[in-house]
Amino acid sequence: MITIRKYDINDKANWDKFVASAKNATFLFYRDFMEYHKDRFEDYSLLCFKKEKLVAILPANIKDNIVYSHQGLSYGGLITSKSLRLDDTLFIMVKILEFLNSNGIVKLIYKKPSTIYQELEGLQMNSILFILKAKMYRSDAYLVIESNMYNVNRNRKRAINKAINSGAKIQENKFKEFWRDILVPNLNNRFNVAPVHTINELLLLKSFFQKKIHCYTAHINNEIKAGVVVFEFDNIVHIQYSSGSDTRNEDGALDFLFDNVFKKYLDKKYISLGSCSEGEEIRKINRGLLYWKESFGAITIPQEFYEVETSNFSLIDNIYT
């Protein structure tokens, strides 16, 4: 009763309609967001039907004959309809593995969203991945603030007051100025890298998702000192980019900016600060970054990555008693 097929450009309207009603989707899964960088990733997204009704989708790409849930997104996984139960979800995953295996693909890399994006309902995938003998090969230290627990330590308060005494002000939608004067120079000078999004790419995404993507900047004496870009979801606000000028430790502008942004979104359940994991095997922690995030009241939760052999679809024969 379950059939799987690859996404086609003609499926866009149906795909986006499903994302709008799914129980565990965010705006990152709309095709306009997924395809802004389609030149970098070969799409291998899947649609899953029960009889003729679309009941699940898997945003995915393929590289070196391995399918990933999707390398161009912060998180991924199977997106399902609200009515789907464990039994159906398990069988859909089995049919996905069988479909991939029949097309000569030997491995699926499954990037599981952190629990804040799926709450208890999303935890059923843990059982399914265990049943299908998926192997967890990576677990990032992911920092989150529960908004009702927001609290800054003495060092942050001191820096915030310093910025206030200097006349710091918050402005919005200074995307170009933030990229040009703060973010790009900092990433280049400190890490010899560029932002994942070019400024033109981010402005394109902003045009698609006006109410979901925001930029806030801190200014002292009309000079931009720090900036942050946030992605806004129903119950979560995620810090996508943040950076301060070379004087951020002296003027407290970045701390002041974060405090104002966090307080703005205290109606959300969670504030997502991203990972503190580093290194080729992601087994190292950036201690300074960890401390800075924890000083705003953040706690650590895992973001897990799994690999599944597609031949494991045959395990369905021995699952039920």
KOLVO-295759 format. One record per residue (C-alpha): residue number from 1; z, y, x. Coordinates in nm, 3 decimals, always signed. Layout:
seq NUM; z Z; y Y; x X
...
***
This chain:
seq 1; z +0.000; y +0.000; x +0.000
seq 2; z +0.032; y +0.230; x +0.304
seq 3; z -0.283; y +0.357; x +0.473
seq 4; z -0.312; y +0.573; x +0.786
seq 5; z -0.599; y +0.789; x +0.904
seq 6; z -0.659; y +1.068; x +1.153
seq 7; z -0.649; y +1.432; x +1.053
seq 8; z -0.982; y +1.602; x +0.993
seq 9; z -1.052; y +1.975; x +0.969
seq 10; z -1.129; y +1.926; x +0.599
seq 11; z -0.766; y +1.815; x +0.550
seq 12; z -0.621; y +2.156; x +0.638
seq 13; z -0.540; y +2.271; x +0.285
seq 14; z -0.390; y +1.935; x +0.190
seq 15; z -0.190; y +1.920; x +0.517
seq 16; z -0.047; y +2.270; x +0.474
seq 17; z +0.039; y +2.204; x +0.109
seq 18; z +0.232; y +1.896; x +0.216
seq 19; z +0.419; y +2.088; x +0.490
seq 20; z +0.528; y +2.345; x +0.230
seq 21; z +0.696; y +2.077; x +0.018
seq 22; z +0.818; y +1.827; x +0.283
seq 23; z +1.190; y +1.769; x +0.329
seq 24; z +1.197; y +1.810; x +0.708
seq 25; z +0.914; y +2.052; x +0.794
seq 26; z +0.917; y +2.404; x +0.939
seq 27; z +0.637; y +2.656; x +0.980
seq 28; z +0.561; y +2.510; x +1.325
seq 29; z +0.375; y +2.228; x +1.148
seq 30; z +0.127; y +2.445; x +0.961
seq 31; z -0.221; y +2.403; x +1.108
seq 32; z -0.248; y +2.774; x +1.195
seq 33; z +0.051; y +2.736; x +1.425
seq 34; z -0.056; y +2.399; x +1.568
seq 35; z -0.411; y +2.508; x +1.642
seq 36; z -0.363; y +2.840; x +1.822
seq 37; z -0.374; y +2.637; x +2.147
seq 38; z -0.612; y +2.361; x +2.033
seq 39; z -0.815; y +2.407; x +2.352
seq 40; z -0.515; y +2.268; x +2.549
seq 41; z -0.444; y +1.960; x +2.339
seq 42; z -0.669; y +1.693; x +2.191
seq 43; z -0.541; y +1.655; x +1.837
seq 44; z -0.449; y +1.309; x +1.711
seq 45; z -0.249; y +1.400; x +1.402
seq 46; z -0.211; y +1.134; x +1.135
seq 47; z -0.193; y +1.135; x +0.756
seq 48; z -0.004; y +0.858; x +0.577
seq 49; z -0.081; y +0.764; x +0.218
seq 50; z +0.103; y +0.544; x -0.029
seq 51; z -0.174; y +0.427; x -0.256
seq 52; z -0.368; y +0.757; x -0.269
seq 53; z -0.073; y +0.997; x -0.242
seq 54; z +0.003; y +1.176; x +0.085
seq 55; z +0.366; y +1.090; x +0.167
seq 56; z +0.398; y +1.162; x +0.541
seq 57; z +0.224; y +1.329; x +0.834
seq 58; z +0.260; y +1.296; x +1.210
seq 59; z +0.162; y +1.607; x +1.411
seq 60; z +0.032; y +1.456; x +1.734
seq 61; z -0.202; y +1.482; x +2.030
seq 62; z -0.349; y +1.228; x +2.269
seq 63; z -0.356; y +1.237; x +2.649
seq 64; z -0.450; y +0.955; x +2.888
seq 65; z -0.461; y +0.713; x +2.596
seq 66; z -0.100; y +0.789; x +2.497
seq 67; z -0.023; y +0.957; x +2.164
seq 68; z +0.249; y +1.223; x +2.165
seq 69; z +0.428; y +1.381; x +1.870
seq 70; z +0.300; y +1.684; x +1.964
seq 71; z +0.320; y +1.820; x +2.322
seq 72; z +0.237; y +2.170; x +2.207
seq 73; z +0.538; y +2.194; x +1.974
seq 74; z +0.907; y +2.238; x +2.052
seq 75; z +0.985; y +1.931; x +1.846
seq 76; z +0.793; y +1.689; x +1.628
seq 77; z +0.832; y +1.355; x +1.462
seq 78; z +0.735; y +1.214; x +1.126
seq 79; z +0.728; y +1.471; x +0.844
seq 80; z +0.797; y +1.309; x +0.507
seq 81; z +0.802; y +1.384; x +0.136
seq 82; z +1.137; y +1.446; x -0.032
seq 83; z +1.125; y +1.122; x -0.229
seq 84; z +1.071; y +0.890; x +0.069
seq 85; z +1.348; y +0.635; x +0.132
seq 86; z +1.436; y +0.429; x +0.440
seq 87; z +1.228; y +0.129; x +0.339
seq 88; z +0.911; y +0.337; x +0.293
seq 89; z +0.972; y +0.540; x +0.608
seq 90; z +1.019; y +0.225; x +0.815
seq 91; z +0.701; y +0.072; x +0.682
seq 92; z +0.506; y +0.393; x +0.747
seq 93; z +0.620; y +0.390; x +1.111
seq 94; z +0.513; y +0.026; x +1.136
seq 95; z +0.170; y +0.108; x +0.992
seq 96; z +0.136; y +0.404; x +1.233
seq 97; z +0.204; y +0.173; x +1.528
seq 98; z -0.043; y -0.081; x +1.389
seq 99; z -0.308; y +0.189; x +1.344
seq 100; z -0.260; y +0.315; x +1.700
seq 101; z -0.262; y -0.037; x +1.840
seq 102; z -0.586; y -0.121; x +1.660
seq 103; z -0.742; y +0.187; x +1.825
seq 104; z -0.647; y +0.074; x +2.175
seq 105; z -0.343; y +0.300; x +2.216
seq 106; z -0.049; y +0.122; x +2.376
seq 107; z +0.230; y +0.379; x +2.353
seq 108; z +0.365; y +0.647; x +2.119
seq 109; z +0.589; y +0.920; x +2.262
seq 110; z +0.818; y +1.041; x +1.985
seq 111; z +0.982; y +1.383; x +2.025
seq 112; z +1.269; y +1.372; x +1.780
seq 113; z +1.392; y +1.705; x +1.638
seq 114; z +1.755; y +1.789; x +1.704
seq 115; z +1.982; y +1.713; x +1.410
seq 116; z +2.011; y +2.079; x +1.304
seq 117; z +1.651; y +2.066; x +1.177
seq 118; z +1.697; y +1.750; x +0.972
seq 119; z +2.068; y +1.720; x +0.898
seq 120; z +2.192; y +1.381; x +0.770
seq 121; z +1.863; y +1.291; x +0.600
seq 122; z +1.685; y +1.293; x +0.935
seq 123; z +1.928; y +1.051; x +1.095
seq 124; z +1.759; y +0.756; x +0.926
seq 125; z +1.495; y +0.778; x +1.198
seq 126; z +1.760; y +0.670; x +1.450
seq 127; z +1.785; y +0.335; x +1.273
seq 128; z +1.408; y +0.300; x +1.249
seq 129; z +1.353; y +0.374; x +1.618
seq 130; z +1.622; y +0.119; x +1.707
seq 131; z +1.465; y -0.146; x +1.484
seq 132; z +1.125; y -0.083; x +1.645
seq 133; z +1.279; y -0.117; x +1.993
seq 134; z +1.199; y +0.239; x +2.093
seq 135; z +1.337; y +0.339; x +2.433
seq 136; z +1.507; y +0.675; x +2.475
seq 137; z +1.385; y +0.807; x +2.811
seq 138; z +1.502; y +1.169; x +2.789
seq 139; z +1.786; y +1.361; x +2.626
seq 140; z +1.798; y +1.738; x +2.672
seq 141; z +2.121; y +1.939; x +2.657
seq 142; z +2.040; y +2.161; x +2.361
seq 143; z +2.266; y +2.459; x +2.283
seq 144; z +2.347; y +2.562; x +1.926
seq 145; z +2.583; y +2.812; x +1.764
seq 146; z +2.727; y +2.731; x +1.423
seq 147; z +2.718; y +3.074; x +1.265
seq 148; z +3.063; y +3.043; x +1.110
seq 149; z +3.196; y +2.974; x +1.462
seq 150; z +3.029; y +3.269; x +1.634
seq 151; z +3.265; y +3.414; x +1.893
seq 152; z +3.205; y +3.591; x +2.224
seq 153; z +3.434; y +3.564; x +2.524
seq 154; z +3.592; y +3.851; x +2.717
seq 155; z +3.308; y +3.883; x +2.968
seq 156; z +3.050; y +3.919; x +2.691
seq 157; z +3.266; y +4.171; x +2.505
seq 158; z +3.303; y +4.376; x +2.822
seq 159; z +2.926; y +4.380; x +2.877
seq 160; z +2.856; y +4.465; x +2.512
seq 161; z +3.096; y +4.760; x +2.523
seq 162; z +2.934; y +4.882; x +2.843
seq 163; z +2.595; y +4.889; x +2.671
seq 164; z +2.739; y +5.063; x +2.366
seq 165; z +2.898; y +5.330; x +2.586
seq 166; z +2.558; y +5.381; x +2.752
seq 167; z +2.399; y +5.452; x +2.414
seq 168; z +2.203; y +5.127; x +2.381
seq 169; z +1.980; y +5.102; x +2.073
seq 170; z +1.791; y +4.813; x +1.910
seq 171; z +1.422; y +4.836; x +1.819
seq 172; z +1.191; y +4.589; x +1.648
seq 173; z +0.835; y +4.461; x +1.697
seq 174; z +0.789; y +4.585; x +2.054
seq 175; z +0.608; y +4.263; x +2.145
seq 176; z +0.362; y +4.416; x +2.391
seq 177; z +0.624; y +4.625; x +2.570
seq 178; z +0.858; y +4.326; x +2.603
seq 179; z +0.582; y +4.105; x +2.745
seq 180; z +0.446; y +4.370; x +2.981
seq 181; z +0.767; y +4.530; x +3.112
seq 182; z +1.026; y +4.250; x +3.099
seq 183; z +0.921; y +3.894; x +3.020
seq 184; z +0.605; y +3.844; x +3.228
seq 185; z +0.739; y +4.017; x +3.544
seq 186; z +1.070; y +3.828; x +3.524
seq 187; z +0.917; y +3.484; x +3.479
seq 188; z +0.667; y +3.552; x +3.757
seq 189; z +0.921; y +3.693; x +4.004
seq 190; z +1.198; y +3.439; x +3.942
seq 191; z +1.011; y +3.118; x +3.864
seq 192; z +0.645; y +3.186; x +3.946
seq 193; z +0.545; y +3.090; x +3.590
seq 194; z +0.400; y +3.264; x +3.285
seq 195; z +0.523; y +3.252; x +2.924
seq 196; z +0.396; y +2.955; x +2.725
seq 197; z +0.234; y +3.202; x +2.484
seq 198; z +0.014; y +3.487; x +2.602
seq 199; z +0.084; y +3.812; x +2.425
seq 200; z -0.243; y +3.777; x +2.231
seq 201; z -0.148; y +3.425; x +2.120
seq 202; z +0.193; y +3.537; x +2.001
seq 203; z +0.050; y +3.835; x +1.814
seq 204; z -0.196; y +3.599; x +1.647
seq 205; z +0.090; y +3.374; x +1.537
seq 206; z +0.281; y +3.682; x +1.418
seq 207; z -0.018; y +3.775; x +1.202
seq 208; z -0.008; y +3.428; x +1.044
seq 209; z +0.370; y +3.419; x +0.998
seq 210; z +0.477; y +3.780; x +0.949
seq 211; z +0.821; y +3.697; x +0.807
seq 212; z +0.897; y +3.414; x +1.049
seq 213; z +0.842; y +3.560; x +1.398
seq 214; z +1.033; y +3.868; x +1.515
seq 215; z +1.085; y +4.063; x +1.836
seq 216; z +1.398; y +4.269; x +1.907
seq 217; z +1.448; y +4.488; x +2.212
seq 218; z +1.740; y +4.683; x +2.360
seq 219; z +1.675; y +5.035; x +2.496
seq 220; z +1.891; y +5.269; x +2.701
seq 221; z +1.773; y +5.627; x +2.746
seq 222; z +1.443; y +5.528; x +2.580
seq 223; z +1.380; y +5.261; x +2.847
seq 224; z +1.337; y +4.899; x +2.743
seq 225; z +1.609; y +4.689; x +2.906
seq 226; z +1.598; y +4.352; x +2.730
seq 227; z +1.407; y +4.163; x +2.465
seq 228; z +1.419; y +3.853; x +2.251
seq 229; z +1.169; y +3.674; x +2.026
seq 230; z +1.308; y +3.466; x +1.742
seq 231; z +1.154; y +3.211; x +1.509
seq 232; z +1.319; y +3.220; x +1.168
seq 233; z +1.354; y +2.907; x +0.954
seq 234; z +1.535; y +2.846; x +0.625
seq 235; z +1.878; y +2.767; x +0.770
seq 236; z +1.814; y +2.826; x +1.141
seq 237; z +1.706; y +3.104; x +1.371
seq 238; z +1.569; y +2.988; x +1.707
seq 239; z +1.561; y +3.198; x +2.023
seq 240; z +1.210; y +3.139; x +2.158
seq 241; z +1.209; y +3.394; x +2.442
seq 242; z +1.476; y +3.617; x +2.594
seq 243; z +1.491; y +3.820; x +2.911
seq 244; z +1.651; y +4.132; x +3.056
seq 245; z +1.568; y +4.384; x +3.325
seq 246; z +1.704; y +4.363; x +3.679
seq 247; z +1.995; y +4.584; x +3.569
seq 248; z +2.099; y +4.355; x +3.280
seq 249; z +2.423; y +4.255; x +3.457
seq 250; z +2.516; y +4.617; x +3.516
seq 251; z +2.419; y +4.773; x +3.183
seq 252; z +2.499; y +4.481; x +2.949
seq 253; z +2.176; y +4.534; x +2.755
seq 254; z +2.092; y +4.164; x +2.712
seq 255; z +2.444; y +4.080; x +2.591
seq 256; z +2.432; y +4.376; x +2.351
seq 257; z +2.094; y +4.261; x +2.221
seq 258; z +2.205; y +3.902; x +2.165
seq 259; z +2.522; y +4.011; x +1.989
seq 260; z +2.325; y +4.228; x +1.749
seq 261; z +2.062; y +3.962; x +1.682
seq 262; z +2.322; y +3.691; x +1.626
seq 263; z +2.517; y +3.907; x +1.383
seq 264; z +2.195; y +3.985; x +1.196
seq 265; z +2.141; y +3.614; x +1.129
seq 266; z +2.493; y +3.497; x +1.052
seq 267; z +2.370; y +3.405; x +0.704
seq 268; z +2.184; y +3.117; x +0.870
seq 269; z +2.369; y +2.792; x +0.928
seq 270; z +2.269; y +2.759; x +1.295
seq 271; z +2.149; y +2.974; x +1.582
seq 272; z +1.938; y +2.765; x +1.820
seq 273; z +1.945; y +2.872; x +2.187
seq 274; z +1.728; y +2.596; x +2.335
seq 275; z +1.781; y +2.365; x +2.629
seq 276; z +1.977; y +2.404; x +2.954
seq 277; z +1.822; y +2.091; x +3.106
seq 278; z +1.601; y +2.119; x +3.412
seq 279; z +1.426; y +1.911; x +3.676
seq 280; z +1.139; y +1.665; x +3.668
seq 281; z +1.354; y +1.401; x +3.502
seq 282; z +1.552; y +1.658; x +3.296
seq 283; z +1.875; y +1.520; x +3.442
seq 284; z +2.004; y +1.850; x +3.579
seq 285; z +2.192; y +2.128; x +3.402
seq 286; z +2.142; y +2.497; x +3.475
seq 287; z +2.512; y +2.583; x +3.502
seq 288; z +2.467; y +2.961; x +3.485
seq 289; z +2.251; y +2.937; x +3.173
seq 290; z +2.491; y +2.687; x +3.018
seq 291; z +2.790; y +2.917; x +3.077
seq 292; z +2.607; y +3.221; x +2.941
seq 293; z +2.515; y +3.042; x +2.616
seq 294; z +2.859; y +2.888; x +2.579
seq 295; z +3.014; y +3.232; x +2.623
seq 296; z +2.866; y +3.319; x +2.281
seq 297; z +3.028; y +3.013; x +2.124
seq 298; z +2.741; y +2.765; x +2.167
seq 299; z +2.800; y +2.389; x +2.171
seq 300; z +2.577; y +2.117; x +2.315
seq 301; z +2.385; y +1.864; x +2.107
seq 302; z +2.111; y +1.624; x +2.225
seq 303; z +1.738; y +1.655; x +2.175
seq 304; z +1.602; y +1.305; x +2.227
seq 305; z +1.265; y +1.169; x +2.337
seq 306; z +1.155; y +0.809; x +2.277
seq 307; z +0.867; y +0.586; x +2.376
seq 308; z +0.752; y +0.308; x +2.148
seq 309; z +0.512; y +0.025; x +2.235
seq 310; z +0.251; y +0.019; x +1.958
seq 311; z +0.250; y -0.362; x +1.966
seq 312; z +0.601; y -0.344; x +1.819
seq 313; z +0.446; y -0.312; x +1.473
seq 314; z +0.469; y -0.691; x +1.464
seq 315; z +0.850; y -0.668; x +1.450
seq 316; z +0.820; y -0.605; x +1.076
seq 317; z +0.787; y -0.982; x +1.031
seq 318; z +1.149; y -1.034; x +1.135
seq 319; z +1.322; y -0.722; x +1.001
seq 320; z +1.413; y -0.814; x +0.646
seq 321; z +1.652; y -1.089; x +0.539
***
